[in-house]
Amino acid sequence: MSVKIDPLLGLPEIFKEWRDDQYTATVAIENCTKPHFLGDIPVGVGKSLIGVGAHKILKSEKTIYTCGTKQLQDQILRDFAGLAVSLKGKSNYPCAAREDEFPQITADDCSLSSPSACKYYSNCGYYQQREIARNSPLVVLNNAYFLNEANGFYPSFSGNQLLIADEVDALDNALMSFVEFRITTRQLEKYGLIPPYHPEKKESWIEWIPGTVDKLKEKADKVGYNLRFSNFMNWDKNDIEKNRSRKTMEKLAGRLNDLKIGLDYSWVFYSSYSNGVTEWVFKPVNVGSYAKRYLWKHAEFSIGMSGTILDPNIMCKELGIQNCDYMQLPSPFPVKNRPIHYKPVVNLKRSSMSTELPILKNAIEEDLKNYQYKKVLIHTVSYTIRNYLLETLQCKERLVSHESNNREEWLAKFKSSKYPLVMLSPSFDRGVDLREEDNCAAVFICKVPYMSLGDPQVKAKTETPGGWDWYFMKAIQTVMQMTGRHIRSVEQCGDTIIYDQQFEKLLNKTKDIIPYWWKDAIIYHDMNNSKVKIGSMF
């Protein structure tokens, strides 16, 4: 039974009624007396309406709504036009002085230390939008931008009544990216820096930081001084690059200072080598201890939502949450519309990858015959598997893929194409919304997306209390996210096929936290292609 939305809330007219689960969630949020509320809210329930509705019901005068991708930012802005204001990083806006050269030159290339001194300031899309956002009661930001702005030297978007975190189960990754420090041989060479005498030792880096910070500041000041005598309007590509290097050196100096202050015994330090480049990494084992400082202090009350929280105790530990209310809602999508076919044809471990990949390729080609006139999204999980399938699958004319720097561009092409494309992606587990009109009938999952135990931070975390529970939960969260990319409405139908035998082990490790609405959709295919509902096996 639906409940009419009070017109006095001022929500867009298209939202006339609360669905049952939406109403249940908003009532629970309104009655929450703790500083945090976590909601396990699957796709289709309507997280954004719950979040924006809570903003209105709680009469928040200042709300920040954070999300993981620009696509979700845009979606919220479309759904709540006139109510929400969105703001992105400077590089997404043209420079008002050289608008016709966007995107080669952006607002991020501004040469002035005080942008308001620019005679084009009143026409600057970024700063004008920022002023609108700072004075708006509801602002939609991506996680990375919010963390940088709220914790900057001159912080913006702090002091909020309400913080809404969409896809809260991925917020720990955003926080880790903000806190950790990485530096490569390529960066050192670019800025004329020499690594520590003993780069394999953490202590050597700590001793290296003060002198390096001084050098970076000196180099940045010299570049800035030389550019000061030329007119920004006459800058060529070389000058633009010099200015970008100046800004990067200033940021690097600041990050090194932060590292020296924040680094302690609980951090891991390691190096990796790839394609001729060495990277040194510093990161905390448990990022949750930094959440209060960088996240929760910026609001009186927070709402975290996702369809894959699964275990609130682990989630609270990961995000430094001491006291919260939690609720879990079912999926509104019929099980028959979203079958998950488990076909254990390969065992994709590193030791057996070379022998298993041809078997995987054959299985995918066989299943693609059932979707000759529909699009298919294949989650390859890694570039190694992606590259192998790109080279060996026979339907070359259907295959498309992407790199890390053109993900959004190829997603848009995949969605808009009328041709039955097959997208091979190692990173489309989140931020991908394939609706019925996009004609994607199936999702294939090649491999269980376990985090690499070769990552010293991941390995160290598994050795802490509850670490393995966290490790397996992160894997099943990602699998569940993958299966939901192509089912976005009650009417939509689509298949998921999982090929990796490691999935069964993962199910056994996480069976107590997997919600029934997802478990009941799994169909096991044995060697004779007999089918068994896997939910009945637990």
N, C-alpha and C positions, 0 to 999 in steps of 0.2 A: 504494500500500500504506500503510495507516494504522498509526500507532504508538500503543500504549496510553499514556495519561497516568499518570504515577506518582502513586498515591493519596497518597503522603507530601507532595506539593506542596500539598495542601489546597485544590485548586480545587473549585468546586461540582460535585456528583455528576452533573449533566447533561452535563458535559464528561468523557467517558470516553476519547476517542481524539483524537490530533492528526491533522488532515488532512495530506496530504503537504507542501503548501506551508507550512502552519503550523509543522510540525516543522522544515522546512528553515530557516525564518526564526528560530525560537527557537535552533537550533544556531548559526546565524551570529551572533546577538546574544551568545550565551554565549561564543563564541570571539573576539569583537571585543576588540581591545586598544587601540583608539583612543577618544578621549573622546566621540565621537558615532557613532551608527548611523542611517542613513537607509534606509527601506524603501518602495519603490514597490509598494504592496499594494492591489489593486483591491477594490471592493465584493464581498463573497461569500467572500473568503478567510478573513475573521475577524480583523480588526485588534485588536479589544478583547481577544480571548483570547490573541493573541500578546503584547500589551502586559502584561496581567495575569499571563500565564504567565512572561514574562521577569522580572517583579517577584518571582515565587516562585523561579524557577530561580537568579536572581542573589542570592537571600537578602537582598534589600534591606530594611533596617529602617525606611527612610523613603522612600516613593515618592509623587511628585505626578503625577497623570494629568490633563493639561489637554486641553480640547476647546473648540470654537468656540461651541457652543450649549447652552442648558439642556436641550433635548430629548435631545442625546447624553449629557449628564450623567445624565439620568433613565434612559436605556437601559442605560448601563453599570451603574448602581446596581441595576436590575432583574436583569440577567444575573449580577451578582456580589454579590447580597444576602448580607450577613453577612461579606463579605470586604472590600468597598470602602465608604468613607464619603464622602458628598457634602456639599458646603457651597456655598451661594449667597450673594449679597449681602443686606444687612440688609433691604432693601425687600421681600424674598420671605418675611419672617417677621412674625407679628403682634407688636405691643408687648404684653408680658405684663401691663402695668398697664391696658391698654384693649383686651383681646383681641377683644371683640365688635364693635369698630369697624374691624377689618381687612377690606379692604385700604386703606380711607381713611386709617387711621393704622397705621404699621408700626414695626418695631424701629429703622428708620432715623430715626424722629422722636424718639428718646430725647433728653431735655434735659440729661442729666448728663454732665459731662466725664469722670467715672469711673463707668461703668455698674455696676460691682460694688457701688457705694454704694446702688443702687436696692433697695428692700425686696422687689421682685419678681424680682430677678436670678436666683434659683434656678429660676424658672419661665420665664425668657426663652429662647425657642426658638432664637434666633440665637446667643447667647453660650454656651448649653449645647452646641449642636451644634458650635460652633467649638472648644470644649475637647475634645470627643470627636474631632474631626478632627485637632487638633494632637497628640493622643496615639495616632492611628491609623497603622499602617504603610503604608496605601494610601488616599490622599485624591484624590477627583475634583473638580476645580475648572474653571470656565470661564476662558478666557485673560485676559479683562479683570480678573476678580477676582484671579487669581493675580498678575498684574503689579502691581496696586495694593497688595495685601497684602504681597507679598514685598519690595517696594521702599518701603514706608511708613516713617514716622518710628520706629515700633515694629514692625519687620518680623515677619511671621508666614510660615510655610511656606518658610523658607529653610533652608540646611544639609541638603539632601537627598542621599541616595546615588544616587537615580534620578529623572530627569524624563522622562515619556513625553508627547510632543506628538502628539495625534491631529489629522489634517488639517494637518500641518506646513507644507504649501504655502500656507496662509492665515495662518500665524503672523506673517509680516511685516506684514500689514495690522493685526493686533492690536497689534503693537509700535509701528507708526506712530501709531495712535490714542492710544497711551499717551504717546508722546514729543511729538507735535505740539501746537500751541497755537492755539485759535480763540477769537475774541471778536467779538460783534456789537453793532450800535447798540442793539438791543433790551436786551441785557445792561447796556450802559453807562447807558441811560435808567433801567432798573429800580433800579440801585444808585447813581443820582445822580452818575455819573462823566462827565467831559468828555474826549473823545478828544484826542490830541496835536494841537498846532497845525498840524503837517504830517503828517496820518495816512497819506499816500502814501509816507512815507519810513521805512525800518526804523530809522534812527538816532533819529528823533523818538520812536518807541515805546520804545526803550531808555532814553532820558532820562526818559520819562514813568513808567516802572515804579516807581521808589522812592517817589515821592510818592503814587502810586495805591495801593501796598501799604499805606502808613501810613493812608490814608483808609479803605480797606476794613477794616482791623483796628479802627480807631476806630468805624466804623459797626457792625461785628459785635459789638464789646464793648458798645456802647450798647444794641443790641437785646437781647443776653443779660442785661444788667443789669436792664432793665425787666421781662423775663420772669421773672427770679429771684424777684420778689416775688409771683408768682401760682402757684397749685397746678397742676401738670401735669394732674392729674385733672379740673380745671375748664377747661382750655384749650378754646377754641372753634376753629372752622376758621381764623379770622383769626390766632389765636395760633400754630397749627400752621404756617401759611404764613410767619409772621415767623421762627419757629425754623428753618424750612427755608432761608429767605433768609440767616439768620445763618451757617448751616453752609456754604452756597454761597459766601458772601463770604470765609469763612476759607479754603476750598479754592482760590478764585480767587486770593487773595493768595499762597498757597503755590505755585500754578502759575506766577504771574508771577515769583516769586523764582527758580523752577527755570528759567524761560525766560531770564532775564537771565544766569544762570550757564552754561547750555548753548548759548545762541545763538552761532553763529560764521559765518564766511564761506560755509560749505558749505550753509547753510540757504537756502531760498527764502522770499520774503515776497510776498504778493499779496492783493488784495481782490476780492470779488465782490458783485454786487447782485442781489437777487431779492425780489419782492413787498414792496418798500419797505424792505427790511432790507439793510444793508451788513455783510459779514463780512470780517474780516481774519484771515489764516492765516499761521502760521509753521511750517515743517516741514523736516526734513533731506532732501536729495536722495537720499541712501543711508542707509536706516535700519539696515542691517546693522552699522554701526560702533557701535551702541548695544546690540547683542544680548548681548555678553559681560557688560556692566554690569547689564543688567536681566533677562536670561534665564539664560544658561549658568552664571553664577557661583553660582547657587542649587542646583546639583547636581554630583556628581562625574562622572556619566555620563548621557547623554541618548539617547533613542530617538525619532526622528521618523518618523511614518508617514502615508502618503496614497496614493491611487490615481493621483495626478497630479503627482508630483514631476517626472518626465520628464527633466530635465537636472540631474544632481546638482551640476555645476559652477556653474550659475546659482543653484541653490538655496543652495549653500554661501556664495556671495558675498552673497546677499540676507539671509542669517541670520548672517553673521559667523562661519561655521564654518571653521576652519583645517584640520582633520584628521578624516576620517570614513571609515567603511566604508559601502558602498552595495550594495543588491541590488534587482532588479526581478523581480516575480512576474507570471505571466499571470492573466487572468480565468478563473474556473472556470465562467462562464456560457456555454452554447453560442451561437455566433454567430447561428444561425438564430432564436434566441429574442429577439434584441435588434437587429434591422435598423435602420440609420440611413439614411433616405431623403433624399438631397440633391436638392431640387427648386428650381433657381435661377430663381425667377420674379420676384424684386425685387432692386434694388440700393439698399439702405437707407443712403444717405449723407445728411448734413444738407442738402446742396444739392438733393437729389432727393426728399426725404421726402414732401412734399405730393403729388407725382404718383404715388409708389410705394405709399403707404399704401392707396389704394383697390384696387390690384392684390393687395396682401397680404391684405386683407380678403376678397376674392373667393376667393382660393386657400384660405384657412382655412375658409371656409364650405363649399367643395366637399369638403375633406378631413373636416370634421366629420360629413358624411353617413355616413362609414364607421364612426363611433363614436357612434351615436345612443343606444345603451343602455349606454355605458361613460363613465367620467370621462376628462377630458383636462386636462392641465396645459400652459398656454401661457406660455412664457418670453418676456415682452414686452421685457425688458432695460431699457426706460425707461418712465417714467410717461407720456410723450407718446404712445408707441405703445399703452400700456395704455388710456389715456383714449379714444383714437380708436376702438379695438376695442370698448370698453364702449358707446360711443355708436352704433356702426354695425353691429355683428354682429346678425343677425336673431334668433338664439336667446336672447333676453333672459332667458327664464325659467330658462335653464341657467347664466347667467353669474354668477360671484362673483369678488371681488377683495379686496384688503386695503390698509391703509396701513402705514407703518413702525411705528406704535405698537400695531397689533393683528394682527401677522403670525401669532403662535402661535395666537391665538383662531380666526382664519379657516382656518388649516391644520387645526386639530382638527375644525372644522365640515366642511371639505371631505372629510377622511378618513372621518368617521363617517356622512356622509349616504348614504342609500340611493338618492338621485336621481342621475342621470348628469350631474353638474355639470361646468362648464368653468371652471377657475381661471385667471384672468389675473393673472400675477405678474411684477413687475420684479426680484424678489429671492429666488426659491426655488431658486437654483442650488446651495445647500448647506443642510445641516440639515433636509432633507426626506426622509422615509423612507416611501415609498408601497409597502406590501406587497400581496400578492395579494388579501387580504380588503378592501383599500381600493378595488379595482375600477377602477384607473386604467390604461387600455389604451394611452395614447399621450402623448407629449410633443412639442409643437411649439416650435421655436426661430425666432423672428421675425427676429432680427438677430444678427450676430456681435458679441459683447460686448467690443469694443475699449474700453480706457480712453480717456478724453477727452484729446486733445492740447491742449485748452484749459486743462487743469490745468497750471500752471507747473512743479509738481514732476515730473509725468509727462513733460512736454516736456524739462525739464532732464535727467532721467534718460536719455532716449533719446539725448542728446548725449554721454553718458559711454561709455567703452569697453564694448562688449557690450550697450548700452542697448536697441537695437532687438530683439536676441535675447530679452531679458527681456520687452519689450513684447508681442511675438507669442506668447511662451510663456504669459504670463498670460491671453491671450485663449483659446488652445486649452485651457488648464487649465479655464477656466470652461465652455467648450462641452462638454468631456468630463464635467464634473461635472453639467451639465444633463441629459445623455443618460442618466445613471445613477439619476435620482430614482425611477423606476418599475420598475426591475429589481433586486430585492433578494434573489432566491433562484435556485437552479438551475432550478426548475420554472417560474418566472414568465416570461411572455412580454409583450412590449410594443414598439410602434413609436416611432421618433423621426423627425420630419420637420424639415428645415432649409430655410428659404426664401431666405436671403440669398446673393446672388452673391459677396459678399465672403468667403464660406467657402472658395471655391476658392483665392483668394489666400492665405488663412491656411494652408490645407493645404500649399501650395507652400513657404511660409516655415518651416513646422514639421515637414515630412515626415520629417526625420532624427531627430526626438525622439519622434514619436508611436509608441506601442507597436503591434506587429502585431495584437494581440488586439482593439484598437479600430478600427484602420484597415481590417481585413478585414470589418468589419460595414457599411461605407459603400457604399451603392448609389446610383449617379448616374442621374438621370432626365433624358433630353434633351427637346427640344421635342416630339418625337413619342412621348414617354413610353416610349422604349426604355430598358432598364435595363442598367447596366454596373457590375460590382464595381470600386469605385474603388481597392482595394488593388492590383489588377493594373496600374494606371496609373502606379505609382511604381516 
